[in-house]
Amino acid sequence: MPKKVLPTEEQFLFIKEFLEAGGFEEISEEEFRRNFRRLGLKAPRPRKGRETGFKFSENGLTVVVWTTWLKKEKRARESDAAWVIIVEDEQIVYSSHPIHRTKYFILNLLLQAIIAQTRVIHRPRCPECGEWMKIVHGKGIKSCYWQCPYSDRHLSGKKIRKDWDFALTETMKKYLNRIRRKRAYYRRKRRKQGKPVPQAIFTRRPWQRNSARARSS
């Protein structure tokens, strides 16, 4: 793991200005608390401070960017990673790999946010029935594609799918392909050494919903 480099307040302000200029808005403390109560959320482990997040919504999907920055304390949380997620109907339908606070943290965070935003803006409609296509997870870890959930309405009876990266620019695709190649090499190397391949998607404890509390709200 490369050396940890926590963002400064000046760098956080740059992140904030960049995201807001691109159409994101900061998640207010009131909204965070309202959703926390309404959904009956329970943190995976004790956490001090409220992390600053940003959101962008379009076409029935919302991109949420968690920055690890504690606004009141004016510092980044000491042990954490940033995440970019896509939410539909209050359910996480896509989550990035953890974005570690290293030398290129700001670049990686902003690129991941822009890529997720591009996916949401260009969410495809099914060419056969016209409904929004859904994010579906493939067999590989973190592999995704778009698919229409209404194949029963199709005259052809076929499942309509679209490539996950179809709307991305060549620059975005090159960035993602470079990351994917590095991860694939790392996994092959670990397997060759007879070592397990650690996956944050499996080891990271998720937030939980208190269903009874959520139903009563």
N, C-alpha and C positions, 0 to 999 in steps of 0.2 A: 504494500500500500504506500503510495507517495506521501510525502510529508504533509501534515495538516496545516492549512493556512486559513484562519478564520477571517471572514470579511470585516472590514472596518465600517464605521458609521457612514463615511463618505461613499464607500462602495455600495452600501445598502441603498443610499439615496439615489445612486446611479441606477441600480436595479429598479427601484420604485418609479423613477422618472421614465425609464425606458419602457417598462410594462404599461404604465398609464398612457404614454404617448401612443402605444400600440393598441389601445382600447381596453386594457385590463383595468379593473378597479379594486382598490384595497378592500378586503373584507373587514367591516367595522366590528368593533368589540361587541356592539349591541346585536349584530347579526350572528356573530359567533356564539354568543351566550344563548340567543333565541333558538338556534339550531341545536345547540348542545342540550338544552332542556327538552325541546320538542322531540328529538330523536332518542333521548335517554342515553347519550353517549357516555362511555367509560374508557378512560385512557388506558393503554396497554401497560403502563408503568407510571409511577409518580413523576410528575413533570412540574417544574417551577416556571412561571411566566407564561404569557400567551404569545404564541408564535404568530408572526405577521404573514398573512396569506393574500393572494390576489386571485381574482376570478374573471372569466370572460365567457359569456353565454351567447350561443346562436344555434339555430336549427335543432333545438331540443337537447343540446348537449352543453355542458359547462366544463371549461378547463379551470383547474385550481392549481395554483403554484404555491407550495409551502417553502419558505425561504430559510428557516431556522433562526430568523432574526427576532429577538425579543425587543419590541419597540420601547416599552417603558424603561427597561434596563439599559437600552442603547448598546446592545451587544448581541453576538450570536450565541446560541446555546452551545455549551462546551462539547457535549457529546450528542451528535445528531447528524442527519443527512437531509438534504433538500429532496423534494419529490414533486413531480408534475403528474397530475391525475386528470382523467376525464370522467365526469359523472353524468348519469342519466337516471331520472326518476329517483334521485337520492341514493343511487347505487353506484359504486365505483365500477366502471366498465373497462378502464385501462389505467395502469400505473406504470410510470417509468421505472427503470432501475434507480437505486439510490444515487443521488448526485452528491458526491463527496466534496467537502471543502478542501480542495487542493489548489495548486497554482492556477488552474484554468476553470475554477469553480464558476465564476460569473459568466464566462463565455458559454460553458456547458449548460448552465441553468437557463440562460436567455434563449439559447438555440432550442433546447427542449421545449420551452414555453411557446416559442414561435411555431415550431413544428406541430405541436398539439393544437394550437390555435388554427393553423392552416387546415388540419384534418377536420376540425369542427366546422370551419367556414365552408369547406367543400364537401361536407357530408353528402354522399350520393343518395339519389332516389333510385328505386328499382326501375329499370327501363321497361319492365313488363307491366307492373301494377301501379307504379308511381309512388309507393310508400317509401318512407325513410328506411334506409338499410341500417342494420345494427352492427356493432363491433362484436366480432366473434373470435374466440381464442382457439388457435390451432394446437397441434400436438406438441410442438416445441415450446420451451419456456419463453414466455413473452411474445410468441408469434401470434399475429392477429391478421384478420382480413374483414372486409365488409360483406355482409350477407343479408338478403331480404328474408325476413321471418315469415313471409306469407306465401310460401311456395304453393299452398293449396289453392290460391287464387290465380295462379299462372296457367294459361291455356296449355303451355308446354309441359306443365307439371314439374319443371326443373327448378332446382335451387339456383338462384342468381347470386353470384359472388363477384367481388371486385377487389383488386390488389390493394393492400393496406397503404402503400406508398403512392398511389396513383396521382394524387393531387400535389405532391411535393415537387419543389424545384430541383434541378440537377445538383445544386450546391447542397441542399438539404439531404438528398439521397447519398451524395458522396460522404458527407459527415456521418450519417447513420451507418453506411456500409463500412467505413473505417472502424467505427466502434464495434460493429458486429463481427468483423474479422478478428479484432483483438480479443473479444470474448470467446469466440470459437477456438482461437489458438490456445487461450488460457485453459479452456475446458479439456481440449485434447491433451495438453501437457499434463494436467492433473490426472486424467484417466491413465495416461501412459505410465505415470509414476505410481499408479495404484492408489491415488488419493481421492477422497470424495470431492465433488465440486460444490463448494458452498454457494447457496442461493439465498439472497436476502428476502426474496419473495416467500420462501419457506420458513426462514429463521426469524423474520421480523414479526413480532407479536402485533396483531391488528387491533384497531379500536373496536370496541364492542358496543352493541345496542342493548339497552335494558328494554326488552320488548313490552313488558307490562307498563313501564313508565311511558314508552312511546305511544302505546294504545290509548292511555288515559289523557294524553295531551290534546 
